[in-house]
């Protein structure tokens, strides 16, 4: 098979995430969607501290298959493939478009030199600038690392894909501040793998709300726990139920401490760390609303997933939620606990004018799809050629 695929696709993130046994998260799912779509017309690029290279086309197809359907012995299969094709890590770039979908290696030593040496034409996917705009919600030092990534993006890109116009607006502001060139861009909302709506789900015995996502500081679970503490004090057994669906992350010690010692909140607040897609769909479908009080987001798939299922959303008044919500959700200041408490109490009632109004607005909602996203990307990439 000739070394002539029209695209080069960086799969470094997918390789190392699978290698250490991580289940796919949001960015991984985007990378997998691009891999599934572009694999037939692409060759793989791998970055490692000991080597960087373009994998030959035959070896790339073998690697793509392993990544899309990981075998039980993933590590052994990967090592076997690499040992057999190690000499194939010499593919020539020939000014081909190089897609980096996962921010992979952009702050690593030698990345820019590799771009210059090979002559690839990079197209980057920018998921968010949160480490720079809201560093208090990220690991120590992540702000400078992400700043280095975005400098690389702006200095070397032939094009940039953003998951929202809001993300690209932040990138444009950073470009102006740093006096760096701003490349051609495309705002393409993320598609979602639709939950299968449960058949005839049984209504819970009391009003239930769902918050969906990793438990970390910027997700603002603390606001909800404070509200629920007051609701339980006031309403006792009549307080609504809060389901917290998501794995524990970082910078959330106070929230995790409260979840470990629920006290009076026991039975009213339930943590679900590992729910299947079917369970998530069931919980969402029977909820009075999805609660999404984040203080910073690059996109917000749970909002799209809930609205697609016909479930109301109460979310933060972030620019990206205004954009992707298409005027449907109730949007509130993420620091205004009183407003959130009032809305939750209202939506918990058997009859809620505000909730009914949102249900009527859903008729205008158009959920983004992966097909629409990838078709738009492919058409835009052709303009860069």
ABEGO torsion letter per residue (X at the ends): XBBABABBBBAAAAAAAAAAGBBBBAAAAAAAAAAAAAAAABBBBBBBAABBBBBBAAAAAAAAAAAABBBABAAAAAAAAAAAAAAAAABBAGGBBBBBAAGBGAABBGAAAAAAAAGBBBBBBBABAAAAABAAABBBGAAAAAAAAAAAAAAABABBBBABAAAAAAAAAAAAAAGBBBBBBBBBBBBBBBBBBBBGBBBBABBBBBBBEBBBAAAGAAAAAAAAAAAAAAAEAABBBBBBBEBBBBGAAAAAAAAABAEAABGABBBBABBBAAAAAAAAAABABBBBABABBABGAAAAAAAAAGBBBBBBBBAAAAAAAGGABBBBBAABAAAAAAAAAAAABABBAAAAAAAAAAAABBBBBAAAAAAAAAAAAAAAX
